[in-house]
């Protein structure tokens, strides 16, 4: 467990008002590799995780299953250096662009989309 606390970070109100969070107070995040555009993963953020990501440039998410913040690479070493953050046109999805070190998937795979290709 980290002593770092994303919950202590506040999102700029000008950004917060543009977000369309779900009923759980979360927004989906698509994370892609800088340079190649390869989609690495999809996860969730709350306003504190987004504020922490913007402030530190470290991919930070909210784990719905563990009900805690997940700073990518804190325990695995597979860090995400955030190079870009964008909102979609509706304000209901975030796009992160990152320099990924190691696997992006919690299983250790390069992406979360490597193992179950349907077409």
C-alpha positions as CSV (number, residue, x, y, z in Angstrom):
1,X,0.0,0.0,0.0
2,X,1.3,3.4,-1.0
3,X,1.5,6.4,1.3
4,X,0.6,8.5,-1.8
5,X,-3.0,9.7,-1.6
6,X,-4.8,10.6,-4.9
7,X,-7.9,11.3,-2.8
8,X,-6.2,14.4,-1.5
9,X,-6.0,15.9,-5.0
10,X,-8.8,18.2,-6.3
11,X,-9.7,18.6,-9.9
12,X,-9.8,22.0,-11.4
13,X,-13.6,23.0,-11.3
14,X,-13.4,24.1,-15.0
15,X,-12.5,20.5,-15.9
16,X,-14.8,18.9,-13.3
17,X,-17.9,20.6,-14.7
18,X,-17.2,19.2,-18.2
19,X,-17.1,15.5,-17.0
20,X,-20.2,13.3,-17.2
21,X,-19.5,10.7,-14.4
22,X,-21.6,7.6,-14.0
23,X,-23.8,6.9,-11.0
24,X,-20.7,5.6,-9.1
25,X,-18.9,8.9,-9.7
26,X,-16.5,7.3,-12.3
27,X,-15.6,7.9,-15.9
28,X,-14.1,5.3,-18.3
29,X,-10.5,5.9,-19.4
30,X,-9.0,4.4,-22.6
31,X,-5.2,4.3,-22.4
32,X,-3.1,4.2,-25.5
33,X,0.6,4.1,-26.3
34,X,2.2,7.3,-27.3
35,X,3.6,7.2,-30.8
36,X,1.9,4.0,-32.0
37,X,-1.7,4.7,-30.8
38,X,-1.9,1.0,-29.6
39,X,-4.8,0.7,-27.2
40,X,-3.3,-0.7,-24.0
41,X,-6.2,-0.8,-21.5
42,X,-9.5,0.5,-20.4
43,X,-10.1,1.4,-16.7
44,X,-12.0,3.9,-14.5
45,X,-11.1,7.2,-12.8
46,X,-12.9,9.4,-10.3
47,X,-12.2,13.1,-10.1
48,X,-9.3,12.6,-7.6
49,X,-7.6,10.0,-9.8
50,X,-7.9,12.4,-12.8
51,X,-6.6,15.3,-10.7
52,X,-3.6,13.1,-9.5
53,X,-2.9,12.0,-13.0
54,X,-2.8,15.6,-14.3
55,X,-0.6,16.7,-11.4
56,X,1.9,13.9,-11.5
57,X,1.7,12.6,-15.1
58,X,1.4,9.0,-13.7
59,X,-1.5,6.8,-14.9
60,X,-3.8,6.6,-11.9
61,X,-7.1,4.8,-11.8
62,X,-9.8,3.7,-9.4
63,X,-10.2,0.0,-9.0
64,X,-13.9,-0.9,-8.7
65,X,-13.2,-4.4,-7.5
66,X,-10.7,-3.3,-4.8
67,X,-12.4,0.0,-4.1
68,X,-9.1,1.8,-4.0
69,X,-6.7,3.9,-6.1
70,X,-4.4,2.1,-8.5
71,X,-1.3,4.1,-9.4
72,X,0.0,2.1,-12.4
73,X,3.4,0.6,-11.7
74,X,3.6,1.3,-8.0
75,X,3.9,-2.4,-7.1
76,X,4.6,-3.9,-10.5
77,X,7.1,-1.4,-11.9
78,X,5.1,-1.2,-15.1
79,X,4.7,2.5,-15.0
80,X,2.8,4.8,-17.3
81,X,4.3,8.2,-18.0
82,X,1.3,10.3,-19.1
83,X,2.0,12.4,-22.2
84,X,-1.5,13.4,-23.0
85,X,-5.0,13.6,-21.5
86,X,-8.2,14.4,-23.6
87,X,-11.9,14.3,-23.1
88,X,-14.2,13.0,-25.8
89,X,-16.8,15.3,-27.3
90,X,-19.5,14.4,-24.8
91,X,-17.2,14.6,-21.7
92,X,-18.0,11.0,-20.8
93,X,-14.7,9.3,-21.6
94,X,-11.1,10.2,-21.0
95,X,-8.3,9.3,-23.4
96,X,-4.8,8.9,-21.9
97,X,-1.7,8.7,-24.0
98,X,1.2,7.2,-22.2
99,X,4.8,6.0,-22.4
100,X,4.3,2.5,-21.1
101,X,7.1,0.6,-19.3
102,X,6.4,-3.1,-19.2
103,X,2.9,-4.6,-19.5
104,X,-0.1,-2.4,-19.2
105,X,-2.5,-5.2,-18.3
106,X,-2.8,-6.4,-14.6
107,X,-1.9,-9.9,-15.9
108,X,1.5,-8.6,-17.2
109,X,0.5,-8.7,-20.8
110,X,1.5,-5.8,-23.1
111,X,-2.2,-4.8,-23.5
112,X,-5.5,-6.0,-22.0
113,X,-6.6,-6.9,-25.5
114,X,-3.9,-9.5,-26.4
115,X,-5.6,-12.7,-25.2
116,X,-9.1,-12.9,-26.6
117,X,-9.2,-11.7,-30.2
118,X,-12.7,-12.3,-31.5
119,X,-12.3,-11.3,-35.2
